[in-house]
Amino acid sequence: MAIRTLTEEAVRQRKVLLRVDFNVPLEDGQITDDSRIKAHLPTIEQLLGWQAEQVIVASHLSPSSGPEPFLLVAKRLAESRNERLEIYIKPLAPCYLIGKKLVLLENVRLRPGEEANNYNPANIMASLADIFVLDALSVAHRDHASVAGVPKYMESFAGPLLSGEVESLSRVISNPDRPLVVIIGGAKVKDKGPVIENLLPFADRILCGGKVGNDLLAAGQHANNPKVVLPVDEGLEDIGPATIRRFQREISLARTIVWAGPLGRFENPDSAIGTRLVALAVAESRSYKVIAGGDTQKALVGFGLADKMDFISQGGGATLEFLAGKQLPGLEGLGYYQEAPQTWSAPDRETLANYQNNCRLDLLDVREDGRYHYLDGPIRLYGSDSVFLLGDAYRSRTRTIHDYRTGITHLGRTKYSSFFDYVSLEWDNHSEDIGLVWYEPV
């Protein structure tokens, strides 16, 4: 298995759409842990250092978070780079301009069709740039438009953070030192229940704590499986002394450890004892230690033990699914499950037709100082070989559109709506509605 890795040649003088994971925890209107933002900064700096024309960053924040909380993410990103932040509130493409070459798109989960992986949001994002870079394993298990949809429409690569995670986790898969012990905690029972089933053939022991362990125990699942160790202190917000001792014994025998999810409410000192004592046991182990997920990392940082781990993955559930051998949609789009990475090719005619008929106009530079900003510029119809020059169409209802490749002149007109959603092209007694998705000055 191989993955399409990023190169300087692929980046230079091109616009890069970078999918990251800035899903940071918020409390009382403040970011309580910005480690996920910091984790992606080296990739952003590398892309800019490789002379990318522009880096357009896309991320999600908790679906319950409206646009206001994402402004906190934009501000923190701007502060980390000591850059000025400008806010562009556009009807279809709200974004944040950070410096001259860095753009942060608004929370992608606010786009209709993102989580259903509809072609409309995928095409809009694909049309913003020349290449796509996925740099977050933590979202690679999501079959979402900004993760798995975009690679269908443009040349795509794995970023250095994702490539490093895949390389380190592949070591655990291919030839792990045994016994291999997996520790699973946290509260996302729905996500981790099926993963435990998939991990059974792979792991020698699976230690289940937190809400995951208590729920499995209450349901009577895996009670008689010798590979699965469940809590014996049911109903506590933290694992109890007997469970801690059993976990410590298994950890002392391990030669490879994968830990995803804290074992109690570690934010509360009164219910953090189990997580802390297990963390100490893992830190003192001679095993190869892999940590998965932001909450586990946050707990280890709080205990001062993060530097005792061999590898910390930003992915939680995604890391477990990867280790269990499940194909992740994000990696599939990067050619990971092919025998050799294949070069990207343009979409077929049917896919392109869907794109042309359904994509919406997405303008980042329409307004300036609260007024419409009229500029001539190229509009690129993604997936075709044509590059159109659209004149001052937003002031005049009828304009001439010129195809640079063929020299054929087309008559184009805007179909006015409040958002300028579609443009209709007419030529040779034929009319076609095409959604144009990017407008930039010459």
SULLINGI-V267516 format. One record per residue. PSI is psi in degrees with one decimal (NA if undefined). OMEGA is omega in degrees with one decimal (999 if undefined). NEAR is the number of other C-alpha atoms within 12 Angstrom. Layout:
psi:PSI omega:OMEGA near:NEAR
psi:PSI omega:OMEGA near:NEAR
This chain:
psi:139.2 omega:179.9 near:19
psi:161.6 omega:-176.6 near:21
psi:145.9 omega:179.3 near:33
psi:108.6 omega:-177.5 near:36
psi:153.5 omega:-174.7 near:32
psi:143.1 omega:176.7 near:31
psi:157.9 omega:179.1 near:21
psi:-36.9 omega:-179.6 near:20
psi:-36.7 omega:-179.3 near:14
psi:-22.5 omega:-173.6 near:26
psi:-36.9 omega:-168.6 near:34
psi:125.8 omega:176.9 near:22
psi:30.0 omega:177.6 near:21
psi:154.8 omega:176.1 near:25
psi:132.3 omega:-174.3 near:32
psi:125.5 omega:170.3 near:45
psi:115.0 omega:-173.6 near:45
psi:113.9 omega:176.8 near:50
psi:119.1 omega:-178.5 near:49
psi:-176.2 omega:174.8 near:46
psi:95.3 omega:175.9 near:41
psi:28.8 omega:-178.7 near:43
psi:73.8 omega:-173.9 near:41
psi:152.6 omega:177.9 near:35
psi:140.3 omega:-179.8 near:27
psi:143.3 omega:176.8 near:22
psi:124.8 omega:179.8 near:12
psi:41.7 omega:176.9 near:9
psi:19.7 omega:-179.5 near:16
psi:149.3 omega:173.0 near:18
psi:121.1 omega:-177.2 near:25
psi:-17.9 omega:179.3 near:20
psi:114.3 omega:-177.6 near:25
psi:22.4 omega:-176.9 near:28
psi:-31.9 omega:179.2 near:28
psi:-36.2 omega:175.7 near:37
psi:-46.6 omega:-179.2 near:35
psi:-34.1 omega:-177.7 near:26
psi:-29.5 omega:-177.4 near:32
psi:-8.7 omega:-177.7 near:35
psi:-42.9 omega:178.8 near:31
psi:-35.9 omega:178.1 near:20
psi:-44.4 omega:178.4 near:34
psi:-45.2 omega:179.6 near:40
psi:-38.2 omega:179.2 near:23
psi:-43.3 omega:179.3 near:23
psi:-44.2 omega:178.1 near:38
psi:-36.5 omega:177.1 near:29
psi:-27.3 omega:176.3 near:18
psi:12.9 omega:173.9 near:23
psi:41.2 omega:170.6 near:23
psi:140.4 omega:178.8 near:31
psi:-38.5 omega:177.7 near:24
psi:144.4 omega:175.9 near:33
psi:116.5 omega:-178.4 near:42
psi:109.9 omega:-173.1 near:41
psi:133.6 omega:177.4 near:44
psi:135.6 omega:177.9 near:50
psi:171.5 omega:174.5 near:42
psi:162.2 omega:168.9 near:40
psi:160.6 omega:-177.4 near:33
psi:132.9 omega:-176.3 near:20
psi:-27.0 omega:180.0 near:19
psi:-7.9 omega:-179.0 near:15
psi:122.5 omega:176.7 near:24
psi:-168.3 omega:-177.4 near:19
psi:-27.9 omega:-176.0 near:26
psi:-47.3 omega:179.7 near:21
psi:-30.6 omega:-178.9 near:28
psi:-23.1 omega:174.9 near:38
psi:-33.4 omega:176.6 near:33
psi:-39.3 omega:177.9 near:35
psi:-44.5 omega:179.1 near:43
psi:-43.2 omega:179.6 near:42
psi:-43.2 omega:-179.4 near:28
psi:-38.7 omega:177.6 near:31
psi:-43.6 omega:178.5 near:35
psi:-42.0 omega:179.2 near:28
psi:-39.1 omega:-178.0 near:19
psi:-23.3 omega:179.2 near:24
psi:3.6 omega:179.6 near:24
psi:45.4 omega:-177.2 near:12
psi:156.2 omega:175.1 near:20
psi:141.2 omega:179.1 near:21
psi:128.9 omega:174.2 near:27
psi:138.1 omega:-176.2 near:22
psi:128.3 omega:176.9 near:31
psi:107.8 omega:178.9 near:27
psi:94.7 omega:-178.8 near:25
psi:152.8 omega:-178.3 near:25
psi:-41.7 omega:-174.6 near:22
psi:-5.9 omega:-178.8 near:31
psi:61.8 omega:174.4 near:37
psi:139.6 omega:-176.7 near:30
psi:173.6 omega:-179.9 near:33
psi:124.5 omega:178.3 near:38
psi:121.9 omega:-177.1 near:31
psi:106.0 omega:-173.0 near:32
psi:-148.5 omega:-176.5 near:25
psi:-22.8 omega:-171.7 near:20
psi:0.0 omega:-176.7 near:30
psi:124.4 omega:179.0 near:35
psi:132.7 omega:173.3 near:39
psi:115.5 omega:177.1 near:44
psi:155.4 omega:176.2 near:44
psi:157.7 omega:178.5 near:38
psi:114.0 omega:-174.4 near:37
psi:-22.4 omega:179.6 near:40
psi:-12.9 omega:176.7 near:31
psi:-9.7 omega:178.9 near:28
psi:126.1 omega:176.2 near:34
psi:133.7 omega:178.4 near:22
psi:-4.8 omega:-179.2 near:22
psi:-52.3 omega:-175.2 near:31
psi:-21.6 omega:175.8 near:26
psi:-2.4 omega:-178.4 near:20
psi:46.6 omega:174.4 near:27
psi:153.2 omega:-177.4 near:28
psi:-22.8 omega:-176.7 near:37
psi:-56.5 omega:178.6 near:38
psi:-32.2 omega:178.6 near:38
psi:-43.0 omega:-179.7 near:42
psi:-37.9 omega:178.3 near:45
psi:-48.9 omega:-178.8 near:44
psi:-38.6 omega:179.7 near:52
psi:-33.8 omega:-176.5 near:44
psi:-7.8 omega:179.9 near:42
psi:-17.7 omega:-170.1 near:41
psi:179.1 omega:179.0 near:40
psi:-33.7 omega:178.8 near:33
psi:159.4 omega:178.9 near:41
psi:137.7 omega:177.8 near:48
psi:119.6 omega:173.1 near:51
psi:124.6 omega:-174.5 near:48
psi:29.9 omega:-178.2 near:49
psi:105.6 omega:174.5 near:46
psi:-28.0 omega:-176.5 near:46
psi:-16.8 omega:176.9 near:39
psi:-0.7 omega:-173.4 near:39
psi:-17.3 omega:178.8 near:43
psi:-0.3 omega:179.7 near:32
psi:125.9 omega:177.0 near:33
psi:65.9 omega:-176.4 near:27
psi:162.0 omega:-176.1 near:33
psi:-43.6 omega:-176.1 near:39
psi:-5.6 omega:-178.9 near:53
psi:-57.9 omega:-174.9 near:52
psi:-18.6 omega:-178.4 near:40
psi:-43.5 omega:-176.3 near:40
psi:-43.1 omega:-178.0 near:46
psi:-16.7 omega:177.5 near:44
psi:-17.4 omega:-171.3 near:38
psi:0.5 omega:-179.7 near:41
psi:163.4 omega:178.4 near:35
psi:131.0 omega:-169.5 near:38
psi:148.8 omega:-176.9 near:45
psi:161.7 omega:170.0 near:43
psi:133.4 omega:175.9 near:42
psi:169.2 omega:-176.7 near:41
psi:-34.9 omega:179.5 near:32
psi:-45.9 omega:178.1 near:36
psi:-43.6 omega:-179.9 near:41
psi:-41.0 omega:179.2 near:29
psi:-39.0 omega:179.1 near:25
psi:-44.6 omega:-179.9 near:36
psi:-41.4 omega:179.9 near:38
psi:-45.1 omega:-178.6 near:25
psi:-41.3 omega:-179.2 near:29
psi:-28.4 omega:177.4 near:37
psi:-30.1 omega:175.9 near:23
psi:-38.8 omega:179.2 near:20
psi:-35.7 omega:-177.5 near:36
psi:-46.5 omega:-168.0 near:29
psi:-45.5 omega:-175.4 near:16
psi:67.2 omega:-177.1 near:17
psi:145.7 omega:169.9 near:26
psi:137.3 omega:-176.6 near:22
psi:152.7 omega:9.9 near:25
psi:144.3 omega:176.9 near:26
psi:118.5 omega:-177.3 near:35
psi:128.1 omega:176.1 near:41
psi:128.3 omega:177.2 near:45
psi:122.4 omega:-177.4 near:48
psi:124.3 omega:177.1 near:50
psi:-152.3 omega:179.3 near:48
psi:-173.5 omega:-174.0 near:38
psi:-7.4 omega:-174.9 near:30
psi:75.5 omega:-177.4 near:26
psi:-40.5 omega:-177.7 near:24
psi:-40.2 omega:-178.5 near:15
psi:-37.4 omega:-169.6 near:25
psi:-18.7 omega:178.8 near:34
psi:-55.3 omega:178.7 near:31
psi:-30.6 omega:-179.4 near:20
psi:-36.5 omega:178.5 near:32
psi:-41.9 omega:178.1 near:39
psi:-43.1 omega:-178.3 near:24
psi:-25.8 omega:-178.6 near:21
psi:-16.3 omega:-175.3 near:32
psi:-44.1 omega:179.0 near:27
psi:-18.4 omega:-172.4 near:19
psi:-38.2 omega:-173.3 near:30
psi:153.8 omega:173.3 near:36
psi:-34.4 omega:174.9 near:29
psi:142.3 omega:173.7 near:36
psi:114.6 omega:-179.3 near:44
psi:118.6 omega:-174.9 near:48
psi:122.5 omega:177.9 near:48
psi:-170.6 omega:-178.9 near:47
psi:-158.9 omega:-179.4 near:43
psi:-32.2 omega:178.0 near:33
psi:-48.5 omega:-179.0 near:41
psi:-44.0 omega:-179.3 near:44
psi:-38.8 omega:179.9 near:38
psi:-38.1 omega:176.6 near:28
psi:-39.9 omega:179.8 near:35
psi:-44.2 omega:-179.5 near:26
psi:-33.4 omega:-179.4 near:18
psi:-5.8 omega:-179.5 near:15
psi:18.8 omega:-178.8 near:15
psi:136.7 omega:176.9 near:21
psi:17.3 omega:-177.5 near:26
psi:-29.7 omega:-177.2 near:20
psi:11.8 omega:179.5 near:12
psi:117.9 omega:-176.6 near:19
psi:-18.1 omega:179.5 near:14
psi:-23.3 omega:-173.5 near:26
psi:126.3 omega:178.5 near:33
psi:114.7 omega:-178.7 near:40
psi:161.1 omega:178.5 near:40
psi:147.8 omega:173.3 near:41
psi:5.4 omega:179.3 near:27
psi:63.9 omega:-171.7 near:26
psi:143.5 omega:172.5 near:26
psi:-2.5 omega:179.4 near:20
psi:154.2 omega:173.5 near:25
psi:-9.8 omega:178.5 near:31
psi:155.2 omega:172.9 near:39
psi:145.9 omega:-176.0 near:41
psi:-179.2 omega:-174.3 near:30
psi:-43.0 omega:-177.7 near:20
psi:-42.2 omega:178.3 near:18
psi:-40.3 omega:178.7 near:31
psi:-45.9 omega:-179.0 near:34
psi:-41.6 omega:179.7 near:22
psi:-43.9 omega:178.8 near:29
psi:-43.2 omega:180.0 near:40
psi:-38.7 omega:179.7 near:29
psi:-44.9 omega:179.2 near:21
psi:-39.1 omega:-179.5 near:32
psi:-37.0 omega:-179.3 near:39
psi:-24.3 omega:-179.9 near:26
psi:-14.1 omega:-173.0 near:24
psi:151.8 omega:171.1 near:33
psi:-12.3 omega:170.4 near:28
psi:131.6 omega:-179.5 near:38
psi:131.8 omega:171.5 near:46
psi:123.6 omega:-176.6 near:51
psi:122.3 omega:178.8 near:50
psi:108.0 omega:174.5 near:49
psi:127.6 omega:176.9 near:46
psi:162.2 omega:-171.8 near:44
psi:10.5 omega:178.3 near:45
psi:-172.0 omega:177.8 near:41
psi:79.8 omega:-172.0 near:28
psi:-18.0 omega:179.2 near:34
psi:-26.1 omega:177.9 near:24
psi:118.4 omega:-177.8 near:16
psi:-31.7 omega:-178.1 near:17
psi:-21.8 omega:-179.5 near:17
psi:24.8 omega:179.4 near:21
psi:1.5 omega:-173.6 near:29
psi:-46.5 omega:-178.3 near:28
psi:-46.9 omega:179.1 near:37
psi:-40.8 omega:-178.6 near:48
psi:-43.0 omega:-179.5 near:35
psi:-36.7 omega:174.9 near:33
psi:-39.6 omega:177.2 near:44
psi:-40.8 omega:177.2 near:43
psi:-41.3 omega:178.8 near:26
psi:-41.4 omega:178.0 near:30
psi:-44.3 omega:-179.1 near:39
psi:-36.4 omega:-178.1 near:31
psi:-9.9 omega:-179.0 near:24
psi:150.7 omega:177.2 near:26
psi:8.9 omega:-175.6 near:21
psi:169.2 omega:169.4 near:29
psi:121.3 omega:-167.1 near:33
psi:120.7 omega:178.6 near:39
psi:127.6 omega:179.1 near:44
psi:134.1 omega:-175.8 near:46
psi:124.4 omega:172.3 near:43
psi:149.4 omega:-175.1 near:38
psi:-37.7 omega:-178.6 near:36
psi:-41.1 omega:177.8 near:39
psi:-43.1 omega:177.8 near:43
psi:-44.0 omega:-179.7 near:36
psi:-41.4 omega:178.4 near:33
psi:-44.2 omega:-178.9 near:37
psi:-38.3 omega:176.6 near:36
psi:-41.9 omega:178.8 near:23
psi:-32.4 omega:178.6 near:21
psi:-5.3 omega:-177.9 near:24
psi:28.1 omega:-174.5 near:16
psi:2.0 omega:-175.5 near:27
psi:-35.6 omega:-177.4 near:27
psi:-4.2 omega:177.7 near:21
psi:-5.9 omega:-178.5 near:25
psi:151.7 omega:-179.0 near:31
psi:-36.1 omega:-179.6 near:27
psi:134.0 omega:177.0 near:31
psi:115.4 omega:179.0 near:41
psi:139.2 omega:177.3 near:45
psi:-19.7 omega:-178.4 near:44
psi:141.3 omega:174.0 near:41
psi:-85.0 omega:177.6 near:40
psi:-34.4 omega:179.6 near:42
psi:-39.7 omega:179.1 near:37
psi:-44.2 omega:179.3 near:48
psi:-40.9 omega:178.4 near:47
psi:-39.3 omega:178.0 near:35
psi:-45.9 omega:-179.4 near:39
psi:-30.8 omega:-179.8 near:43
psi:-2.3 omega:176.4 near:29
psi:9.0 omega:177.9 near:26
psi:138.1 omega:179.3 near:25
psi:125.6 omega:-179.4 near:27
psi:129.4 omega:-177.5 near:32
psi:-38.5 omega:-179.7 near:32
psi:-40.5 omega:178.4 near:43
psi:-32.9 omega:177.3 near:45
psi:-39.2 omega:178.6 near:34
psi:-17.1 omega:178.9 near:39
psi:8.9 omega:176.4 near:43
psi:17.9 omega:-174.3 near:29
psi:-34.3 omega:-174.3 near:30
psi:6.2 omega:173.7 near:22
psi:157.7 omega:-179.9 near:17
psi:-35.9 omega:175.5 near:12
psi:141.8 omega:179.4 near:13
psi:132.5 omega:179.2 near:22
psi:151.1 omega:176.3 near:21
psi:149.1 omega:-178.2 near:19
psi:143.2 omega:175.3 near:22
psi:157.0 omega:-177.2 near:14
psi:153.6 omega:178.7 near:19
psi:155.7 omega:177.4 near:26
psi:173.2 omega:-172.1 near:15
psi:-37.6 omega:-179.2 near:13
psi:-43.5 omega:179.0 near:12
psi:-42.1 omega:179.9 near:24
psi:-37.1 omega:178.6 near:26
psi:-41.3 omega:176.5 near:23
psi:-40.9 omega:-179.6 near:24
psi:-48.6 omega:-175.9 near:36
psi:-34.4 omega:-173.7 near:33
psi:-13.1 omega:-172.1 near:25
psi:-11.7 omega:-176.9 near:26
psi:149.9 omega:-178.1 near:34
psi:157.5 omega:178.2 near:35
psi:130.4 omega:-176.3 near:43
psi:102.9 omega:-173.9 near:36
psi:129.2 omega:177.5 near:36
psi:-14.9 omega:-173.3 near:33
psi:38.2 omega:-178.8 near:32
psi:-40.9 omega:-174.7 near:33
psi:146.0 omega:174.2 near:22
psi:121.5 omega:-177.9 near:16
psi:36.3 omega:177.0 near:12
psi:1.4 omega:179.7 near:12
psi:158.4 omega:176.0 near:10
psi:137.7 omega:-175.8 near:19
psi:108.0 omega:-174.1 near:21
psi:118.0 omega:178.5 near:21
psi:143.6 omega:168.0 near:22
psi:147.3 omega:178.6 near:23
psi:163.5 omega:178.5 near:25
psi:139.3 omega:168.0 near:26
psi:121.8 omega:-175.7 near:35
psi:121.6 omega:176.9 near:34
psi:103.7 omega:-170.2 near:37
psi:136.1 omega:176.5 near:39
psi:-16.2 omega:176.6 near:31
psi:172.4 omega:178.4 near:26
psi:2.8 omega:-174.3 near:15
psi:144.7 omega:171.6 near:19
psi:117.9 omega:-175.6 near:24
psi:146.3 omega:171.5 near:34
psi:112.0 omega:179.5 near:33
psi:121.4 omega:-179.6 near:40
psi:-152.0 omega:-173.4 near:29
psi:62.9 omega:-170.8 near:26
psi:-19.9 omega:-176.2 near:32
psi:-7.4 omega:174.7 near:31
psi:-27.8 omega:-179.4 near:20
psi:137.5 omega:-177.0 near:16
psi:-14.0 omega:-178.7 near:20
psi:125.5 omega:-179.1 near:22
psi:164.1 omega:174.0 near:26
psi:130.3 omega:177.9 near:25
psi:128.5 omega:-174.0 near:33
psi:128.4 omega:178.6 near:26
psi:114.9 omega:-176.9 near:25
psi:-36.7 omega:-173.9 near:18
psi:-47.8 omega:-171.8 near:13
psi:-17.6 omega:-177.3 near:13
psi:5.5 omega:179.5 near:13
psi:135.5 omega:178.5 near:18
psi:129.5 omega:179.5 near:20
psi:151.6 omega:173.7 near:27
psi:122.6 omega:-178.5 near:28
psi:149.5 omega:175.1 near:32
psi:151.1 omega:176.9 near:29
psi:138.8 omega:171.0 near:32
psi:105.3 omega:-171.4 near:26
psi:132.1 omega:165.8 near:18
psi:176.2 omega:-176.5 near:14
psi:-24.9 omega:-177.5 near:13
psi:2.2 omega:-175.7 near:21
psi:58.8 omega:-170.0 near:29
psi:-42.2 omega:-172.2 near:27
psi:157.0 omega:172.7 near:30
psi:136.0 omega:178.4 near:37
psi:128.2 omega:177.7 near:31
psi:139.0 omega:178.8 near:31
psi:129.8 omega:175.4 near:23
psi:145.3 omega:178.6 near:19
psi:47.0 omega:179.4 near:11
psi:24.9 omega:179.6 near:9
psi:140.7 omega:179.1 near:12
psi:138.1 omega:179.7 near:15
psi:129.1 omega:175.0 near:22
psi:124.1 omega:-177.8 near:27
psi:129.7 omega:176.6 near:32
psi:116.2 omega:178.9 near:35
psi:136.4 omega:-165.5 near:42
psi:4.5 omega:-179.9 near:39
psi:133.9 omega:-179.2 near:36
psi:122.1 omega:-178.3 near:37
psi:146.6 omega:179.8 near:26
psi:151.3 omega:175.5 near:20
psi:NA omega:999 near:13
